[in-house]
Amino acid sequence: MFLIAGNCAIESRDCTLRTAEVLTRLCYDLGLTLYYKSSFDKANRTTASARGVGMDEGLRILQEVKTQFGLPILTDVHESWQCEQVAEVADVLQIPAFLSRQTDLLQAAAKTGRIVNVKKGQFMAPWDMGGAIAKIEQVQPNAAQEGHIWLTERGSSFGYGRLVVDMTSLVEMRRFGCPVIFDATHSVQQPSTQAGVTGGNREMVPYLMRAALAVGVDGLFIETHPNPDTAISDAANQVRLDDMRTLLEQAIEIDKLK
């Protein structure tokens, strides 16, 4: 099991470096491989709310994390033209769930030769992810078999303002032969429930995480923040940085049993 973790959005250099330092030490202690994740731009917003520091400043900060802590980097791309520049810093290019069927974006990410992590759209069935894989492999043949495509479960739309997680989707997606990741924090989102801003319930993160690990996943995706309630994005579902050790210790024990 590997871990993808970091702030939801890059808010500042200080917050990013503090989070990266704590996670680096924690994962070293626990023997976990860590990919540091944070988004330079949160473009998929219901309202014109805060989006982050932007691509140039965000990549500069992520490069500092990479250099200072020796961490591989994962970050989102939203448009095809971003991929080449982002790939100069990031080891994994992430396709946001809302963009998981965007052919040009998937193929631009694949052309960089980096790993492409595709988050399953809230509107998609797990077996439909085969289409995303096929699009990537038009550019990068055998990418799934070689581990260059990751698939991430992050819940499915259930009416307005609710997500549910179908744990069988983890089984379905593993049949493609790609590493499958469970996003424990986005799965507890409550989209657009707070006057157009996404809410959530971080108290449910451990329960869904434990269930996914019992089914079997290759990695966990957990967004964390020193003070989540002040975060500019996904404040209600990010895990407190101080709570990460306990959460990950639980995860490791269940993963060992599985």
C-alpha positions in Angstrom: 0.0 0.0 0.0 1.3 3.5 -0.9 0.0 6.9 0.2 -1.0 10.0 -1.8 -1.4 12.8 0.7 -1.0 16.6 1.0 -3.1 19.8 1.0 -6.1 19.9 -1.3 -5.0 23.2 -2.8 -1.6 25.0 -2.5 -2.4 28.0 -0.3 1.1 29.1 0.6 4.6 27.9 0.6 4.7 27.7 4.4 1.6 25.5 4.7 2.8 23.2 1.9 6.3 22.7 3.3 4.9 22.2 6.9 2.5 19.5 5.6 5.2 17.8 3.5 7.7 17.8 6.4 5.2 16.1 8.8 4.1 13.6 6.2 7.7 12.7 5.2 8.6 12.0 8.8 5.4 10.1 9.5 5.7 7.9 6.4 9.4 7.2 7.1 8.4 6.0 10.6 5.6 3.8 9.2 7.5 2.5 6.2 5.0 3.9 3.7 5.8 5.2 0.2 4.5 8.8 0.0 3.5 10.8 -3.1 3.0 14.4 -2.2 -0.2 15.8 -3.6 -1.5 19.3 -3.9 -3.3 21.3 -6.6 -2.0 24.6 -8.0 -5.5 25.4 -9.3 -8.9 24.1 -8.2 -10.6 24.9 -11.4 -13.7 22.7 -10.9 -15.6 25.0 -8.6 -19.4 25.6 -8.4 -18.8 29.2 -7.5 -16.0 31.7 -8.2 -14.3 30.7 -4.9 -10.5 30.6 -4.1 -8.6 28.4 -6.5 -5.0 28.3 -5.3 -1.7 30.1 -6.2 -1.7 29.3 -9.9 0.4 27.1 -12.1 3.8 28.9 -12.1 3.9 29.6 -8.4 2.4 26.2 -7.6 5.0 24.3 -9.6 7.8 26.3 -8.0 6.5 25.3 -4.5 6.0 21.6 -5.5 9.6 21.6 -6.9 10.8 22.8 -3.6 8.9 20.0 -1.8 10.5 17.5 -4.3 14.0 18.8 -3.8 13.9 19.4 0.0 12.1 16.1 1.0 12.9 13.8 -2.0 9.2 13.2 -2.6 7.6 12.2 -5.8 4.9 14.7 -6.8 1.3 14.3 -7.9 -0.8 17.2 -9.1 -3.9 17.9 -11.2 -4.0 19.1 -14.8 -7.2 20.6 -16.2 -6.2 21.5 -19.7 -4.2 19.8 -22.4 -1.7 22.6 -22.7 -0.7 22.3 -19.0 0.6 18.7 -19.2 4.0 19.2 -20.7 5.0 22.0 -18.2 3.5 20.2 -15.2 5.4 17.0 -16.2 8.7 18.8 -15.7 7.9 18.7 -11.9 5.2 16.1 -11.3 5.9 12.4 -11.4 2.1 11.7 -11.7 -0.4 13.7 -13.6 -3.9 13.5 -12.1 -7.0 13.8 -14.2 -9.8 15.3 -12.1 -13.0 13.2 -11.8 -15.1 15.8 -13.7 -12.6 15.5 -16.6 -12.1 11.8 -16.7 -13.7 11.4 -20.1 -11.8 14.3 -21.8 -10.0 12.6 -24.6 -7.5 15.3 -25.4 -6.6 15.8 -21.8 -6.0 12.1 -21.1 -3.9 11.8 -24.2 -1.9 14.9 -23.6 -1.0 13.6 -20.1 -0.1 10.2 -21.5 2.3 11.8 -24.1 4.5 13.2 -21.3 5.4 9.6 -20.3 4.4 10.3 -16.7 2.1 8.1 -14.7 -1.5 9.2 -15.2 -3.9 8.9 -12.3 -7.5 9.0 -13.5 -10.1 9.7 -10.9 -13.4 8.0 -11.7 -16.1 10.5 -12.5 -18.9 10.7 -9.9 -21.2 10.0 -12.9 -19.3 6.9 -14.2 -19.7 3.2 -13.7 -16.4 1.5 -12.8 -16.3 -0.6 -15.9 -16.6 2.6 -18.0 -13.0 3.4 -16.9 -11.9 1.0 -19.6 -12.6 3.8 -22.0 -10.2 6.1 -20.3 -7.5 3.4 -20.3 -8.1 2.7 -24.0 -7.6 6.4 -24.8 -4.4 6.6 -22.9 -3.1 3.4 -24.5 -3.6 4.9 -28.0 -0.7 7.1 -27.0 1.1 4.9 -24.6 0.7 1.3 -25.5 0.6 -1.2 -22.6 0.4 1.6 -20.1 -2.0 -0.2 -17.8 0.2 -3.4 -17.8 3.3 -1.4 -17.1 1.7 0.5 -14.1 1.6 3.9 -15.9 -2.2 4.2 -15.3 -3.7 4.4 -11.9 -7.5 4.5 -11.2 -9.0 6.2 -8.2 -12.4 5.7 -6.6 -13.9 8.8 -5.0 -17.6 8.1 -4.7 -20.6 8.4 -6.9 -23.4 11.0 -7.1 -26.4 10.0 -5.1 -29.1 12.7 -5.5 -28.1 16.3 -4.8 -25.3 17.0 -2.3 -24.5 13.4 -1.5 -21.9 10.8 -2.6 -21.9 7.1 -1.9 -19.1 4.6 -2.3 -19.8 1.3 -4.0 -17.0 -0.9 -2.7 -17.5 -3.4 -5.5 -16.2 -0.7 -7.9 -12.7 -1.3 -6.4 -13.0 -5.0 -7.4 -14.3 -4.1 -10.9 -11.5 -1.6 -11.6 -8.8 -4.0 -10.4 -9.8 -6.3 -13.3 -8.2 -3.8 -15.7 -4.8 -4.7 -14.2 -4.1 -1.1 -13.0 -3.2 0.0 -9.4 -6.5 1.0 -7.8 -6.5 3.8 -5.2 -9.2 4.8 -2.7 -9.8 8.5 -2.1 -11.0 8.6 1.5 -11.5 12.3 1.7 -13.3 13.2 -1.5 -15.6 10.3 -0.9 -17.1 12.1 2.2 -17.7 15.3 0.3 -21.2 16.9 0.2 -21.1 18.8 -3.1 -22.4 22.3 -3.2 -24.3 22.0 0.1 -23.0 25.3 1.6 -24.4 28.0 -0.6 -22.5 26.6 -3.6 -19.5 25.5 -1.6 -18.7 21.9 -1.0 -19.3 20.5 2.4 -18.3 17.2 3.9 -17.9 15.0 6.9 -14.3 14.1 7.8 -15.5 12.0 10.7 -16.5 9.3 8.1 -13.1 9.1 6.5 -11.7 6.3 8.8 -14.8 4.1 8.3 -14.7 4.3 4.5 -10.9 3.9 4.5 -11.1 0.7 6.6 -13.9 -0.7 4.4 -11.9 -0.1 1.2 -8.7 -1.6 2.7 -10.7 -4.7 3.7 -11.9 -5.1 0.0 -8.3 -4.5 -1.2 -6.6 -1.4 -2.7 -3.1 -0.6 -3.8 -3.0 2.9 -2.5 -4.8 5.5 -0.3 -5.5 9.1 -1.2 -6.0 11.4 1.8 -6.0 15.2 1.8 -4.8 16.7 5.0 -4.2 20.2 6.5 -2.7 21.7 9.7 -6.0 23.5 10.3 -8.6 22.1 7.9 -11.4 24.5 8.8 -9.4 27.4 7.4 -8.5 25.6 4.2 -9.5 27.4 1.0 -10.8 24.2 -0.6 -12.5 21.0 0.8 -12.3 22.4 4.4 -15.0 20.1 5.7 -13.5 16.8 4.5 -9.7 17.2 4.9 -8.2 15.3 7.8 -6.3 17.2 10.5 -2.6 16.7 10.1 -2.3 15.8 13.7 -4.7 12.9 13.2 -2.8 11.3 10.3 -0.6 9.1 12.4 -3.5 7.3 14.1 -5.4 7.0 10.8 -2.4 5.5 9.0 -1.5 3.1 11.8 -5.1 1.7 11.4 -4.7 1.5 7.7 -1.4 -0.4 7.9 -2.9 -3.0 10.3 -5.9 -3.7 8.1 -3.7 -3.8 5.0 -1.5 -6.4 6.7 -4.5 -8.5 7.5 -5.8 -8.3 3.9 
